[in-house]
Amino acid sequence: MWMPPGQNQSWVSEFILLGFSNDPTSNKILFVAFLLLYLSSVLGNGLIVTLICLDRHLHTPMYFFLCILSLLDMSYVTTTMQMLVHLLARSQTISFAGCWLQMYVFSALGLTECIFFVVMAYDRYVAICYPLHYVVILTRGLCTRLAAGTWACGFFFSLIHTYFTMRLPYCGPNVVNHYFCEGPSVRSLACMDTHLIAMVDLVISVFMVVAPLSLILASYIRIAQAILKIQSMQGRCKVFSTCASHLTVVTLFYAPATYIYMRPNSSYSPEQDKQISLFYNVFTALLNPVVYSLRNKDVKEAFLNVMGQARVAR
């Protein structure tokens, strides 16, 4: 809960986000680069959502989950795009309440995506280990409940993380060495010892990162066992190819996120954190459509079908 300045020693009313550079020329170049990355990410993920909604052949559990992932990625990358304004504007300030909101939404979407990768791994597990019961097990109702459950968990645990971080007393300085209000960067400005809050974050990270990774690993152990039972090498490669994209996306997301949120406070490095956060915030959302969907034969066919129908309509 946000406390106005003067209550609970929260004297800072706004924060200053340093971003990447103070040089106007460099900022203009970064603005163009980040704008192109953002638009490419939104267009790529938006295309996936549109194709899945329009093509009935893609109305399966796997593509339902891909659609949710694309919506998550679009929302996730949008939460930090105030940096585009800061790159051109003289003022780089964000209000205390604005920082609270950005931290909450960013963390909520990130935690939701962490759990959602488990759901996607479960989808691959059922598809490969129980192919004849795939549609029976993963009904529309179950898929909807799994998706809703991941969003609920993500937003709930983000509330705990954000509440404890923003309840700390901030009496100055108010300069955040980051391009958005990320928990560890803001928490380093608190006017009191933050080890207890860091421990709370660590517990949340273990529950939301280590536990999902363990479940994903368990799923792929069972999947590997099922693949090894296939006699032909061609059949093994074909089945494994359906999992390769998921494994790639999980690695791209979890590796930097784990480093940021599970390393000790003593190894905190603002400049390095900005680069790593940029990777799992912006580049992962940009690469997901390419790695996971646009290289997919079904998605390509859906794209051609939609384009063909559009031409006929003309």
N, C-alpha and C positions, 0 to 999 in steps of 0.2 A: 504493500500500500504506500503510495507516495505521500511524503510528509513535507509540507511547505517549509521554506527556510525559517529557522527560528524554533522549529519543533524537532526534538530528538537530535539537535545539533546539526541538522542538514542545512548548512548555511549556503551551499552552492546552489544558485538558481538556474545555471546553465553550464554546459561544457563546451570546450573548444576542441574540435577534431582536427588534428594536425594533417591527416591525410598522407600523401606520398611526397609532395614537394612544395616548396615555397616559391619556386621560380615560375613566373607567369607563362613563359614559353613552354616549359615542360608540362605545365598544367593543361595547356591547350592541346598538346599532343596526347596527353593521357585522356583528356575528355573525349577526343575523337576515337581513340582506341577502345575505351570502356563503353562508349555509346554503341560502337559496332558490335562489341562482344555481347552487350545486353540485348540489342535488337536481334542478333543472330540466335541467341539463346531462347528468347521469347517466340520468335518465328518458328524455330525448329521444334520446340516443345508444343507450340500452338498447332503446328501442322499435324503432329502425332495425335493430339486430342481430337482435331477435326476429322482426320481419317478414320479413327476408331469409332467416332460417333456416327459417321456417314455410311461406312461399309459394314453391312450385316455379317460378313464373313469374319470380321474381327470382334464380334460380340461374344467373346470367350473369356474365361477367368483370367488367362494370361494377359490379354490385351486390356481388360478392365483394370488390372493392376498397373499396366504400363501407362494407361491414361491418368490414373491417380498420381503416379510418379512424375509425369510431365506437369501436372497441375502444381504439385509440390515444388518442383524445380522452378517453375515460372514465379511462384509466390516467393520462394526462398531468395532468388536473385534480386527481386524487386525491392525487398526490405532494405537493402543497402544502397540503392541507387540515388539516395540524396547526395552521395559523393559527387555525382555529375554536376549538381548545382554548386557544391563547395569548390569544385575545380575552377569554376569561372567566376564565382562571387568573391567579393572581398571578405565577407563574413563567413566564418566556418563554425558558427555556434549552433548548438542544438539545446533546446530547453531541457530541464530536468525531467519533466513529464514525457517529452518527446524521446529522450534517451531511454527512459523506463519502457515506453511502448515498443521502441525499436528492439531493445534487448529481449523483451518478452516474446515478440512475434518471431524474431530471428531464431531464438533458442527453441521455441515451440515447433517451428517448421523443421529445424535440424534434428531435434529429438524424434519427431514424427517419422522423418525419413529413416533414421536409425532403426526404428522398430519395423518400418514398412519393408525394409530389405529382408527381414525374417519372414514376413508374409509371402514375399516373392520367392524366397528359397523354398518355403513350404509348397507353393504352387508347383515349382519344378520337381520337388520330391514326389508329390502325388502323381504328376504327369508321367514321370519315368518309372517309378516303382509300382504304381497302380493305374496304368494307362486305361484299362477297361472300365475303371470306376471313377475316372477323372471328373466327368461332368456330374456324376451322381454325388460325389463327395463335396466338390466345390460348387455348390448351388449358388444361385444369385443372392439368396438371402444370407448365406454364410460369407460370401465375398463382401457384401455390403457391411455386415457386422465386423468383419476383420478390418476393413478399411476405416470404419467409424471408430473402432477400438484403438487403432494406432493414433488417430488424430486426438482422441480424448486423452490418451496417456501422454502424448507429446506436450499438449497444452497444459496438462495438470502439473507435470514435473517441471516445465518451464516456469510456471507460476511460483513454485517453491524456490527455484534458482534465482529468479529475478527479485522476488520479495526480499530474500535475505541479502542480496547484493545491494539493492537500492535503499534498504533500511539502515545501511551503514552511515555514519556521520561523514559528510564531505564538507570540510571547512576550508579547502584550498590547499594546493593549486587545483585548477579545474581544466588543465590541458591534458586531453586524452591522446596518447601517441598511437592513433589508429585511424582508419577511415570510416569506422562506425562504432557504435556503443557495444563492444563485446565485453562480456563479463569480466575476464581476468584483467583486461586493460583498465576498465573503470574501477574495479575493486582495488587496484594498486594505488589509487588516489585517496583512499579512505584514511581518516584521521585516527584510526585505532588498529589494533592487531586483528588481522583477518584470517588467522590460521583455522579458527573454528568454522568460518564460512567456507574456507577452502576445503575443509574436511567434508562438509555437507555436499559441496560440488563433486568431490571425489566419489562419495557414496552414490550420488545420482549418476555420475559417469560410469561407475562400475555396473550399476543396474541397467543403464541405457546403452552402454557400449559393449562391455565385456559379455554380459548375458546374451544380447542379440548375436554377437559374433560366435559365441559358443553354440547357440542353436543353429546358426548358419553352417558352422563346421560340422555339427552332428548330421544335418540334412545332407550335406555333400559326401559325408562318409557313407551313408546309406545309398546315395545316388551312385557313388563310385563302385560300390559292391554290385549294384544292379547292372551297371555298364559292363563290368568285367564278366558278367554272365552271358553277355551277347557274344555269339560265336564269331561273326565276321568283323574285320577291322573297319570296314566301311560303315557298318551299322553302329559301331562304337563311336566313330568320329561324328556321325550324323546326330546321335543322341547327345554327345558331349557339346556339340556346337550350340545346342539350345541353352546350355548353362554357361558357356564361355562369356557371353555378354554380361550376364548377371554378376559373375565373379569379377570381371573387369570393373564394373561400376562400383561394386562393394569396396574393392581395393582403392579406387580413386577417391572415394568418399571417406572411408574409415581411417585410412593411414594418416592423413593430415589432421582429421578431427581428433583422433586418439592422442596425437602428439600435443595438440593445443590444450586439451582439457584433462589429460591424465598425467602430465609431467609435473614434477615438483616445482614450487614457486621459485626456488633458487635458480632454475634454468630459464627464467622468464626473459625473453629478448623481444622488445617491441618491434624492431625493424623486421626481424625474421618472422614474427607472428603475423605481421601485415601481409607478407608474401604468401605464407602458408594459408592464411584465411582466404586470401584472394583466390587461391587455387581451388579449395573445396567449396567456396561460395559461388564463384563466377564460372570457372573453367569446367567444373564437374557438371553444372547445369547445361553448359554449352556442348559438352562431349556426350552426355547421356543419349540424346536423340540419334547421334551418329553411331555410337557403340551399340546401343540397345535396340534401336528400331529402324533407322534408315538403311541399315545393312540387311534388314530382315526381308526375306522374299515376299512374305504375305503383305507387309507394309508397302513394298514397292508395287505389288499388284493392285493394292487398294488405291494407291496414288494414281496409277494409270487409269483405273476404272473411274475414279472421281473426275479426272481430267477429261476422259472420254465422254462422260455424261454431261459435263459442262459444255463441251463442244457441240454435242447433239442438241442441247437446249438452245444454243444460239441459232 
